[in-house]
Amino acid sequence: MKDVIVKSNKLVEAIQTLTLSETRLVQLAIIDAREKGHGLSPQHPLELKAERYAKAFNVTLDASYSSLLEAEQNLFKRQFTITNDDGTFTKSRWIQDVNYQKGEGKILVTLTRVLIDHITRIDGFTQYFTQYHLEQTANFTSVYAIRLYELLAQWRTARHTPEFEINKFREQLGIGTNEYSRVEAFKRRVLEPALLQINEFSDLTAKYTKQKKGRSISGFSFTLKVTNKEKEPKDVTPSKQYKKMTESQRFLFAKKLAELSEMSKYSVGTESYDQFAVRIADMLKDEQKFVELYPYLVKVGYLTKSQSNLVM
């Protein structure tokens, strides 16, 4: 479990605008906060050292010092926005205080309450999460590649993603309103270079498909392969899993699906969550509907093993 980054799926899907060096520092902060228990309160701030950064990302000490200085100046100001289950939004900073100690080549930081909630208080049942080893993104030189990898990693078991609606997708990648506004520029300057790095350096291989509404591109979906075959689960094709799902599992996961914000497009009128869950359970009887809902089933824990070791 060395250098494992763990984030709630809501944090993975958050709107954010970090630079590459800021993203890397947040990755180290999440790892060290979970492993050492520091940075969770002002009484015990987290130390992030230049040597640690240099070793993790194979950069020079000078580059590491520059990254720490950038964090001292800018990371404190950065925000992220999380979408809550009820459709409301929570905005938060990443860190609540920072102390750059130039002579010692380190900074001391305390994480914000919202960030702490989304990296430590995870049980795998009420709060679903994504985890990956730092080495999977350590060689990326594009912040877009890191963000895209995290978004794709949620769906590694399902092996395909639902549609990422283009406007929200851009915000999740940290792209400004006036940046790469044309889809062609977005693909050429952001999406395709990010995929090249993911396919070359990480444990995922991904391809995208353009989704359209009429003549306009509405978003992108992705198909995935896990290149580390030893960790790749067996018999995970939707059709095989359809045949394996028991009656009790159908009702259990229908209740979980009913609470997903992404499932709102399937709701009808003013039906309650319980009524929605019953209807979803009925949908899961149909193989075609099961295959359609399969990525969401995986997201709410279908096929996953016990994850109690991630609770802090």
Salt bridges, closest charged atoms under 4 A:
ASP3 OD1 - ARG52 NH2 3.40
GLU13 OE2 - LYS299 NZ 2.49
GLU22 OE1 - ARG78 NE 2.90
ASP32 OD1 - ARG52 NH2 2.75
GLU47 OE1 - LYS49 NZ 3.88
GLU47 OE2 - LYS106 NZ 3.04
ASP85 OD1 - LYS10 NZ 2.75
GLU104 OE1 - LYS106 NZ 3.12
ASP117 OD2 - ARG113 NH1 3.39
ASP117 OD1 - ARG121 NH1 2.62
GLU150 OE2 - LYS7 NZ 2.97
GLU150 OE1 - ARG147 NH1 2.90
GLU184 OE1 - LYS187 NZ 3.58
ASP203 OD2 - ARG156 NH1 3.19
GLU232 OE2 - ARG159 NH2 3.10
GLU232 OE1 - LYS229 NZ 3.31
ASP235 OD1 - LYS240 NZ 3.40
ASP235 OD2 - LYS244 NZ 3.64
GLU247 OE2 - ARG250 NH2 2.38
GLU262 OE2 - LYS299 NZ 2.21
GLU271 OE2 - ARG279 NH2 2.56
ASP282 OD1 - LYS285 NZ 3.72
GLU292 OE1 - LYS289 NZ 3.44
